Amino acid sequence: MTKKIKNNVYYTGKVDWELREFHGGALSTHHGSTYNSYLVKEEKTVLIDTVWSPFSDEFLRELSASKDIPKIDAIVINHAEIDHSGALAGLMKLIPNLPIYCTPNGVKSIKGHFHQDWNFKPVRTGDTLDIGNGKKLLFIEAAMLHWPDTMFTYLTGDNILFSNDAFGQHLATDKIFADLLDPCVVWEEDIKYYANIIAPYGKQVDGKIKEIFAMNLPIDMILTSHGACWRGADVEKAIGKYLQWANDYKENRITILYDTIWGGTRIMAEEIAKGIRMADSDVIVNVLSLAKSDKNDVVTEVFRSKAILIGSPSHNKCVLPPVAAMIEELTGLAFRGKKAAAFGCYGWSGEAQKRLSTMIQNAGYTLVDEGIKVSWEPDQDAIAQCLEYGKQFAKKV
Ligand code: FEO
């Protein structure tokens, strides 16, 4: 799809309406995604990023049809994961000596993916490429937003920040700009994307945004590499959201996560939730089965929460696999400033709840207490204990 964005800047990306899983199966994409690529046609014509490998032929066919390929003087690869560099091999066959502007880590990453010694032009923050008509591309390294090779590219004159993965969402749309879409869907996908992809690098996000503010660059548009782009008032809002999310973000929410074998741990989860609501009618409490919920939606809920409770029955002296898998996921995402406790029922020896407490503490959560465990199916006494536990938990977080 080729579409004019502003002056001599064109969208040349691919809308992937079908996509429901990304990064292998690591990320659910309920609304599809896009691989955004841009063509800047000044005295020099520069392609900024490409598309995911399966769409390489389609992408090159469209560029050929619009007769743009022979005019391309340079390509900028802001980040070399193959959802952005995937058409590079095909493009380099058509234009073998094309200069590739990327960070030094970008060179390593592109070589790692394609095993080719192409015409690399490594750039650092502050380096520029003069593209004529009084305009320049300014490169800004953005390591860990979200890979070591990532950079942003800023187009002077048009005041456009090409931010690659940062500020993106997995959302299929041919409208390009967020202000043309349902804001509920856009912002829901935006926070899901941040929580699941960008969150481990909050310090770098905060530092990079402040660094860009200090550069005093007017930004009229942020053109992302996935989903909708930002213009007008959305630019400030999108940046403001990232600043908020990068700093130990939490809302007045508590999320209860569990898996269950015969339903005892589910009953505990729901009774604890009732107790929390009795003690605090304002807090939002969600109860999510880890066996049945989308794991990336769960991650987003945890990201938004001030505290979590995580429950599993004891199973072969361990916790159930969906619970263990979620803790592994949460360990990597490294959310900070959140409180937690563990719960679960058991039939014989009851190791899971203590084991869970250790696991969630090791994941960076602050334990508020020893949690609660119940033997066998919860009876009226156990239900009353869970209710009371929920009330006390609400007061501690
Ligand atoms: Fe959209 Fe890090 O790739």
Residues whose N, C-alpha, C, O or C-beta is under 5 A from the ligand:
A	BS01	FEO	E81 D83 D165
